């Protein structure tokens, strides 16, 4: 039986992540590990988030969630991402850094 992922992600074995972040980003590695430990799958897109065919690629691959950093979603927005339908996609995750107090 696969290990549980963090509860807030609510991942299931049927989920499939579009991994658009590099592994050297801690959040990219976290997306990979959380999906694999749950028994979910990972899809590695061939095109960039800013490419015109990106949405179709994710739809054809059956991705259920997309995790990125704010810049990832800015690229998708500029490419007209929200004008397309993604019937299988139900979750968008954004990794954010919160300012730290220095005193």
Order of alpha helices (4+ residues) and beta strands (2+ residues): beta-alpha-beta-alpha-beta-alpha-beta
